[in-house]
Protein backbone atom coordinates (compact mmCIF):
# COMPACT_ATOMS: atom_id res chain seq x y z
CA UNK A 1 0.00 0.00 0.00
CA UNK A 2 1.41 3.39 -0.99
CA UNK A 3 0.03 6.75 0.04
CA UNK A 4 1.37 10.22 -0.77
CA UNK A 5 1.52 12.94 1.84
CA UNK A 6 2.71 16.54 1.91
CA UNK A 7 4.53 15.89 5.16
CA UNK A 8 7.09 18.70 4.94
CA UNK A 9 7.13 22.30 3.75
CA UNK A 10 10.37 23.95 2.72
CA UNK A 11 11.62 27.15 1.11
CA UNK A 12 14.72 27.40 -1.06
CA UNK A 13 16.10 30.80 -2.00
CA UNK A 14 19.25 31.66 -3.88
CA UNK A 15 20.94 33.36 -6.78
CA UNK A 16 22.47 32.15 -10.06
CA UNK A 17 25.09 34.09 -12.01
CA UNK A 18 26.42 33.27 -15.49
CA UNK A 19 29.00 35.45 -17.29
CA UNK A 20 30.38 34.78 -20.80
CA UNK A 21 33.29 36.60 -22.42
CA UNK A 22 35.17 35.77 -25.66
CA UNK A 23 38.86 36.51 -26.15
CA UNK A 24 40.22 36.53 -29.71
CA UNK A 25 43.92 35.66 -29.89
CA UNK A 26 44.08 35.99 -33.66
CA UNK A 27 46.32 33.30 -35.16
CA UNK A 28 46.31 31.51 -31.78
CA UNK A 29 42.58 30.92 -31.68
CA UNK A 30 39.49 32.06 -29.82
CA UNK A 31 38.74 31.37 -26.15
CA UNK A 32 35.20 31.57 -24.83
CA UNK A 33 35.28 32.09 -21.06
CA UNK A 34 32.32 31.18 -18.88
CA UNK A 35 31.92 31.83 -15.17
CA UNK A 36 28.85 30.25 -13.60
CA UNK A 37 27.93 30.05 -9.95
CA UNK A 38 24.99 29.64 -7.65
CA UNK A 39 24.21 30.01 -3.99
CA UNK A 40 21.08 28.68 -2.35
CA UNK A 41 19.69 28.26 1.12
CA UNK A 42 16.97 25.79 2.14
CA UNK A 43 14.89 26.03 5.29
CA UNK A 44 12.13 23.81 6.65
CA UNK A 45 8.98 25.85 7.21
CA UNK A 46 6.61 23.16 8.47
CA UNK A 47 6.39 19.45 9.29
CA UNK A 48 3.05 17.67 9.35
CA UNK A 49 2.35 15.74 12.56
CA UNK A 50 1.83 11.99 12.24
CA UNK A 51 -1.65 10.53 12.69
CA UNK A 52 -2.70 10.05 16.28
CA UNK A 53 -2.34 6.27 15.99
CA UNK A 54 1.35 6.63 15.05
CA UNK A 55 2.05 9.44 17.49
CA UNK A 56 0.71 7.26 20.30
CA UNK A 57 3.60 4.83 19.77
CA UNK A 58 6.23 7.54 19.33
CA UNK A 59 6.43 7.37 15.53
CA UNK A 60 7.11 10.41 13.37
CA UNK A 61 7.58 11.20 9.69
CA UNK A 62 10.89 12.96 10.22
CA UNK A 63 13.54 12.66 12.91
CA UNK A 64 16.03 15.37 13.91
CA UNK A 65 18.57 13.56 11.72
CA UNK A 66 16.43 13.47 8.57
CA UNK A 67 15.39 17.11 8.96
CA UNK A 68 18.99 18.24 9.34
CA UNK A 69 20.11 16.15 6.38
CA UNK A 70 17.24 17.46 4.24
CA UNK A 71 18.59 20.98 4.65
CA UNK A 72 22.34 20.38 4.69
CA UNK A 73 23.03 17.36 2.46
CA UNK A 74 23.23 19.46 -0.73
CA UNK A 75 26.01 22.04 -1.21
CA UNK A 76 24.80 25.62 -0.96
CA UNK A 77 27.54 26.80 -3.31
CA UNK A 78 28.73 25.64 -6.72
CA UNK A 79 31.07 27.60 -9.00
CA UNK A 80 32.64 26.61 -12.30
CA UNK A 81 35.00 28.36 -14.70
CA UNK A 82 35.25 27.12 -18.29
CA UNK A 83 37.73 28.00 -21.03
CA UNK A 84 36.69 26.75 -24.47
CA UNK A 85 39.46 27.22 -27.07
CA UNK A 86 39.03 26.73 -30.80
CA UNK A 87 41.29 27.19 -33.83
CA UNK A 88 40.31 25.93 -37.28
CA UNK A 89 39.57 22.18 -36.84
CA UNK A 90 40.90 22.00 -33.28
CA UNK A 91 39.11 22.55 -30.00
CA UNK A 92 39.96 22.18 -26.33
CA UNK A 93 37.86 22.68 -23.19
CA UNK A 94 39.10 23.07 -19.62
CA UNK A 95 36.61 23.33 -16.77
CA UNK A 96 37.22 23.80 -13.04
CA UNK A 97 34.22 23.15 -10.79
CA UNK A 98 34.07 23.90 -7.08
CA UNK A 99 31.46 22.06 -5.03
CA UNK A 100 30.85 23.60 -1.62
CA UNK A 101 30.89 21.57 1.60
CA UNK A 102 27.94 19.51 2.81
CA UNK A 103 27.11 18.12 6.23
CA UNK A 104 25.00 15.32 7.59
CA UNK A 105 24.30 13.26 10.66
CA UNK A 106 24.16 9.49 10.47
CA UNK A 107 25.02 6.33 12.42
CA UNK A 108 25.86 2.71 11.83
CA UNK A 109 22.73 1.39 13.52
CA UNK A 110 20.34 4.27 12.85
CA UNK A 111 19.62 7.29 15.02
CA UNK A 112 16.87 9.82 15.58
CA UNK A 113 18.08 12.47 18.04
CA UNK A 114 21.21 14.32 16.89
CA UNK A 115 22.85 13.57 20.24
CA UNK A 116 22.99 9.91 19.22
CA UNK A 117 24.25 10.48 15.68
CA UNK A 118 27.68 11.00 14.15
CA UNK A 119 28.43 14.30 12.39
CA UNK A 120 30.10 13.55 9.03
CA UNK A 121 31.03 16.53 6.84
CA UNK A 122 32.12 16.49 3.20
CA UNK A 123 34.72 19.17 2.55
CA UNK A 124 34.48 21.47 -0.44
CA UNK A 125 36.24 20.01 -3.47
CA UNK A 126 37.61 21.20 -6.83
CA UNK A 127 37.16 18.97 -9.89
CA UNK A 128 38.84 19.30 -13.31
CA UNK A 129 37.24 18.33 -16.65
CA UNK A 130 39.09 18.42 -19.98
CA UNK A 131 38.24 17.62 -23.59
CA UNK A 132 40.21 17.79 -26.85
CA UNK A 133 38.41 17.77 -30.22
CA UNK A 134 39.34 17.54 -33.89
CA UNK A 135 36.91 18.15 -36.75
CA UNK A 136 38.01 15.72 -39.44
CA UNK A 137 35.33 17.07 -41.80
CA UNK A 138 32.32 19.35 -41.41
CA UNK A 139 30.33 16.26 -40.41
CA UNK A 140 32.84 14.13 -38.49
CA UNK A 141 34.38 15.04 -35.12
CA UNK A 142 36.73 13.02 -32.90
CA UNK A 143 37.16 13.79 -29.20
CA UNK A 144 38.84 12.49 -26.07
CA UNK A 145 38.28 13.78 -22.57
CA UNK A 146 37.94 13.25 -18.86
CA UNK A 147 35.43 14.23 -16.23
CA UNK A 148 37.12 14.50 -12.84
CA UNK A 149 40.57 14.22 -14.42
CA UNK A 150 42.45 13.66 -11.16
CA UNK A 151 40.10 10.90 -9.96
CA UNK A 152 38.89 12.68 -6.82
CA UNK A 153 36.58 10.71 -4.53
CA UNK A 154 34.12 11.99 -1.92
CA UNK A 155 34.63 11.56 1.78
CA UNK A 156 32.95 8.47 3.22
CA UNK A 157 31.04 7.56 6.35
CA UNK A 158 33.57 6.31 8.93
CA UNK A 159 32.05 2.93 9.74
CA UNK A 160 34.17 0.13 11.07
CA UNK A 161 34.05 -2.88 8.68
CA UNK A 162 33.14 -4.99 11.72
CA UNK A 163 30.30 -2.73 12.91
CA UNK A 164 27.75 -5.48 12.22
CA UNK A 165 29.91 -8.47 13.11
CA UNK A 166 33.25 -9.87 11.86
CA UNK A 167 33.82 -8.68 8.33
CA UNK A 168 30.32 -7.29 7.97
CA UNK A 169 29.43 -3.81 6.77
CA UNK A 170 25.69 -4.06 6.54
CA UNK A 171 23.18 -1.36 5.78
CA UNK A 172 22.67 1.62 8.08
CA UNK A 173 19.44 3.62 8.28
CA UNK A 174 18.11 1.51 5.44
CA UNK A 175 20.29 3.27 2.88
CA UNK A 176 23.82 4.08 4.00
CA UNK A 177 26.31 1.22 3.89
CA UNK A 178 29.86 0.81 5.05
CA UNK A 179 32.10 3.56 3.64
CA UNK A 180 29.40 5.06 1.43
CA UNK A 181 29.91 8.70 0.38
CA UNK A 182 28.78 11.38 2.79
CA UNK A 183 25.32 12.62 1.75
CA UNK A 184 25.34 10.27 -1.21
CA UNK A 185 27.94 12.60 -2.76
CA UNK A 186 27.33 15.79 -4.72
CA UNK A 187 29.48 14.43 -7.57
CA UNK A 188 30.09 10.99 -9.08
CA UNK A 189 31.42 8.78 -6.24
CA UNK A 190 33.14 6.47 -8.75
CA UNK A 191 35.88 9.03 -9.40
CA UNK A 192 37.31 9.85 -12.81
CA UNK A 193 35.46 9.18 -16.04
CA UNK A 194 37.58 8.98 -19.21
CA UNK A 195 36.14 8.73 -22.68
CA UNK A 196 36.55 8.89 -26.43
CA UNK A 197 33.78 10.10 -28.70
CA UNK A 198 33.01 9.99 -32.42
CA UNK A 199 30.32 12.40 -33.63
CA UNK A 200 28.86 12.37 -37.13
CA UNK A 201 26.25 14.91 -38.20
CA UNK A 202 24.09 13.89 -41.14
C-alpha positions in Angstrom: 0.0 0.0 0.0 1.4 3.4 -1.0 0.0 6.8 0.0 1.4 10.2 -0.8 1.5 12.9 1.8 2.7 16.5 1.9 4.5 15.9 5.2 7.1 18.7 4.9 7.1 22.3 3.8 10.4 24.0 2.7 11.6 27.2 1.1 14.7 27.4 -1.1 16.1 30.8 -2.0 19.2 31.7 -3.9 20.9 33.4 -6.8 22.5 32.2 -10.1 25.1 34.1 -12.0 26.4 33.3 -15.5 29.0 35.4 -17.3 30.4 34.8 -20.8 33.3 36.6 -22.4 35.2 35.8 -25.7 38.9 36.5 -26.2 40.2 36.5 -29.7 43.9 35.7 -29.9 44.1 36.0 -33.7 46.3 33.3 -35.2 46.3 31.5 -31.8 42.6 30.9 -31.7 39.5 32.1 -29.8 38.7 31.4 -26.2 35.2 31.6 -24.8 35.3 32.1 -21.1 32.3 31.2 -18.9 31.9 31.8 -15.2 28.8 30.2 -13.6 27.9 30.0 -10.0 25.0 29.6 -7.7 24.2 30.0 -4.0 21.1 28.7 -2.4 19.7 28.3 1.1 17.0 25.8 2.1 14.9 26.0 5.3 12.1 23.8 6.6 9.0 25.9 7.2 6.6 23.2 8.5 6.4 19.5 9.3 3.0 17.7 9.3 2.4 15.7 12.6 1.8 12.0 12.2 -1.7 10.5 12.7 -2.7 10.1 16.3 -2.3 6.3 16.0 1.3 6.6 15.1 2.1 9.4 17.5 0.7 7.3 20.3 3.6 4.8 19.8 6.2 7.5 19.3 6.4 7.4 15.5 7.1 10.4 13.4 7.6 11.2 9.7 10.9 13.0 10.2 13.5 12.7 12.9 16.0 15.4 13.9 18.6 13.6 11.7 16.4 13.5 8.6 15.4 17.1 9.0 19.0 18.2 9.3 20.1 16.2 6.4 17.2 17.5 4.2 18.6 21.0 4.7 22.3 20.4 4.7 23.0 17.4 2.5 23.2 19.5 -0.7 26.0 22.0 -1.2 24.8 25.6 -1.0 27.5 26.8 -3.3 28.7 25.6 -6.7 31.1 27.6 -9.0 32.6 26.6 -12.3 35.0 28.4 -14.7 35.2 27.1 -18.3 37.7 28.0 -21.0 36.7 26.7 -24.5 39.5 27.2 -27.1 39.0 26.7 -30.8 41.3 27.2 -33.8 40.3 25.9 -37.3 39.6 22.2 -36.8 40.9 22.0 -33.3 39.1 22.5 -30.0 40.0 22.2 -26.3 37.9 22.7 -23.2 39.1 23.1 -19.6 36.6 23.3 -16.8 37.2 23.8 -13.0 34.2 23.2 -10.8 34.1 23.9 -7.1 31.5 22.1 -5.0 30.8 23.6 -1.6 30.9 21.6 1.6 27.9 19.5 2.8 27.1 18.1 6.2 25.0 15.3 7.6 24.3 13.3 10.7 24.2 9.5 10.5 25.0 6.3 12.4 25.9 2.7 11.8 22.7 1.4 13.5 20.3 4.3 12.8 19.6 7.3 15.0 16.9 9.8 15.6 18.1 12.5 18.0 21.2 14.3 16.9 22.8 13.6 20.2 23.0 9.9 19.2 24.3 10.5 15.7 27.7 11.0 14.2 28.4 14.3 12.4 30.1 13.5 9.0 31.0 16.5 6.8 32.1 16.5 3.2 34.7 19.2 2.6 34.5 21.5 -0.4 36.2 20.0 -3.5 37.6 21.2 -6.8 37.2 19.0 -9.9 38.8 19.3 -13.3 37.2 18.3 -16.6 39.1 18.4 -20.0 38.2 17.6 -23.6 40.2 17.8 -26.8 38.4 17.8 -30.2 39.3 17.5 -33.9 36.9 18.2 -36.8 38.0 15.7 -39.4 35.3 17.1 -41.8 32.3 19.3 -41.4 30.3 16.3 -40.4 32.8 14.1 -38.5 34.4 15.0 -35.1 36.7 13.0 -32.9 37.2 13.8 -29.2 38.8 12.5 -26.1 38.3 13.8 -22.6 37.9 13.3 -18.9 35.4 14.2 -16.2 37.1 14.5 -12.8 40.6 14.2 -14.4 42.4 13.7 -11.2 40.1 10.9 -10.0 38.9 12.7 -6.8 36.6 10.7 -4.5 34.1 12.0 -1.9 34.6 11.6 1.8 32.9 8.5 3.2 31.0 7.6 6.4 33.6 6.3 8.9 32.1 2.9 9.7 34.2 0.1 11.1 34.0 -2.9 8.7 33.1 -5.0 11.7 30.3 -2.7 12.9 27.8 -5.5 12.2 29.9 -8.5 13.1 33.2 -9.9 11.9 33.8 -8.7 8.3 30.3 -7.3 8.0 29.4 -3.8 6.8 25.7 -4.1 6.5 23.2 -1.4 5.8 22.7 1.6 8.1 19.4 3.6 8.3 18.1 1.5 5.4 20.3 3.3 2.9 23.8 4.1 4.0 26.3 1.2 3.9 29.9 0.8 5.1 32.1 3.6 3.6 29.4 5.1 1.4 29.9 8.7 0.4 28.8 11.4 2.8 25.3 12.6 1.7 25.3 10.3 -1.2 27.9 12.6 -2.8 27.3 15.8 -4.7 29.5 14.4 -7.6 30.1 11.0 -9.1 31.4 8.8 -6.2 33.1 6.5 -8.8 35.9 9.0 -9.4 37.3 9.9 -12.8 35.5 9.2 -16.0 37.6 9.0 -19.2 36.1 8.7 -22.7 36.6 8.9 -26.4 33.8 10.1 -28.7 33.0 10.0 -32.4 30.3 12.4 -33.6 28.9 12.4 -37.1 26.3 14.9 -38.2 24.1 13.9 -41.1 
